[in-house]
Amino acid sequence: PAPARPSGRARAARPLRPRHAAGRPVVVDARLAMSGEPATVRWPAPAPEEGPRRAAAPRDETALPGPGSSRTVVDWAGPWPLAERWWTPAPRRRVHVQVLLDDGRGLLLASARGRWTVEGLYD
């Protein structure tokens, strides 16, 4: 596949929730293995007390489904585990997964510390 475009700055990463076919969340264990195959991706709606986080969405974020929406995963690749700065006292560990949605969009997803985000969007 073509390289993914960044979906905005890290602080503006869109959270999402991949789920198994049975509806359970896809989780990543301590060995960076996934609990199962992603079947759907859901973008959570913001909590009522949060309200909008910013006035305008980052450039590429406008191409993603809106909060509260869900899409079916028709194909996926990965996971690719990544252990960053493993030699330091505070290493970072995450997993990358590519998913193809039912609307034709491809996403590069990342999971770190129990949180999934969109890191890239394939045209």
C-alpha positions as CSV (number, residue, x, y, z in Angstrom):
1,P,0.0,0.0,0.0
2,A,0.9,3.6,-0.4
3,P,2.4,5.4,2.6
4,A,-0.2,6.7,5.0
5,R,-0.6,10.4,5.5
6,P,-0.5,11.6,9.1
7,S,-4.0,12.3,10.5
8,G,-2.8,15.4,12.3
9,R,-0.6,16.1,15.3
10,A,-0.3,13.4,18.0
11,R,-2.3,15.6,20.4
12,A,-5.2,15.6,17.9
13,A,-5.2,11.8,17.3
14,R,-8.8,10.5,17.0
15,P,-9.6,7.7,19.4
16,L,-11.5,4.7,18.2
17,R,-12.6,1.3,19.4
18,P,-11.9,-1.8,17.2
19,R,-14.2,-4.7,18.1
20,H,-14.3,-8.5,17.4
21,A,-17.1,-10.0,15.4
22,A,-18.8,-10.8,18.8
23,G,-18.7,-7.1,19.8
24,R,-15.9,-7.4,22.3
25,P,-13.1,-4.8,22.2
26,V,-9.8,-5.8,20.5
27,V,-7.1,-5.5,23.2
28,V,-3.3,-5.8,23.1
29,D,-1.6,-7.9,25.8
30,A,1.8,-7.4,27.4
31,R,3.5,-9.3,24.6
32,L,1.9,-7.0,22.0
33,A,-0.4,-9.6,20.7
34,M,-4.0,-8.8,19.7
35,S,-6.9,-10.6,21.4
36,G,-8.6,-11.2,18.0
37,E,-9.3,-10.0,14.5
38,P,-10.9,-6.5,14.2
39,A,-14.4,-6.8,12.6
40,T,-15.7,-3.2,13.2
41,V,-14.2,0.2,14.1
42,R,-16.3,2.6,16.2
43,W,-15.5,6.3,16.8
44,P,-16.8,7.2,20.3
45,A,-19.0,10.2,20.7
46,P,-17.4,12.8,23.1
47,A,-18.7,12.8,26.7
48,P,-21.3,15.5,27.2
49,E,-19.1,17.4,29.7
50,E,-16.2,17.4,27.2
51,G,-18.0,19.3,24.4
52,P,-16.0,20.1,21.2
53,R,-12.3,19.9,21.6
54,R,-11.4,22.4,18.9
55,A,-13.1,24.7,16.5
56,A,-11.8,23.1,13.3
57,A,-10.7,19.5,12.6
58,P,-7.2,18.8,11.3
59,R,-6.9,18.7,7.5
60,D,-7.0,14.9,7.1
61,E,-9.5,14.3,10.0
62,T,-12.4,15.6,7.9
63,A,-12.1,12.4,5.8
64,L,-12.8,10.2,8.8
65,P,-16.2,9.1,10.0
66,G,-17.8,11.3,12.6
67,P,-18.0,10.7,16.4
68,G,-20.5,8.0,17.2
69,S,-20.2,6.3,13.8
70,S,-19.1,2.7,13.1
71,R,-17.7,1.0,10.1
72,T,-17.1,-2.7,9.1
73,V,-13.6,-3.9,8.6
74,V,-13.4,-5.8,5.3
75,D,-9.7,-6.7,5.5
76,W,-6.8,-6.0,7.8
77,A,-3.0,-6.6,8.1
78,G,-0.7,-6.8,11.1
79,P,-0.2,-6.6,13.9
80,W,3.2,-5.0,13.8
81,P,4.6,-4.7,17.4
82,L,7.0,-1.8,18.2
83,A,9.1,-1.5,21.3
84,E,10.5,2.1,21.3
85,R,13.3,3.2,23.6
86,W,13.5,-0.3,25.1
87,W,16.9,0.6,26.6
88,T,15.6,3.4,28.8
89,P,13.8,3.3,32.1
90,A,10.5,4.3,30.4
91,P,10.2,2.2,27.2
92,R,7.1,2.7,25.0
93,R,5.3,-0.3,23.4
94,R,2.6,-0.2,20.8
95,V,1.1,-2.2,17.9
96,H,0.2,-1.0,14.4
97,V,-2.6,-2.5,12.3
98,Q,-3.8,-1.5,8.9
99,V,-7.6,-1.9,8.2
100,L,-9.7,-1.5,5.1
101,L,-13.2,-0.3,5.8
102,D,-16.4,-1.1,4.0
103,D,-16.4,2.4,2.5
104,G,-13.0,1.9,0.8
105,R,-10.9,3.9,3.2
106,G,-7.7,2.4,4.7
107,L,-6.5,3.4,8.1
108,L,-3.3,2.9,10.0
109,L,-4.2,2.2,13.6
110,A,-2.0,2.2,16.7
111,S,-2.6,0.8,20.2
112,A,-0.6,2.0,23.1
113,R,-1.4,1.8,26.9
114,G,-4.9,0.4,26.1
115,R,-5.9,3.3,23.7
116,W,-6.4,2.9,20.0
117,T,-5.9,5.9,17.7
118,V,-5.8,6.6,13.9
119,E,-2.2,7.4,12.9
120,G,-2.7,7.6,9.1
121,L,-5.3,7.6,6.3
122,Y,-4.8,5.8,3.0
123,D,-6.4,7.5,0.0
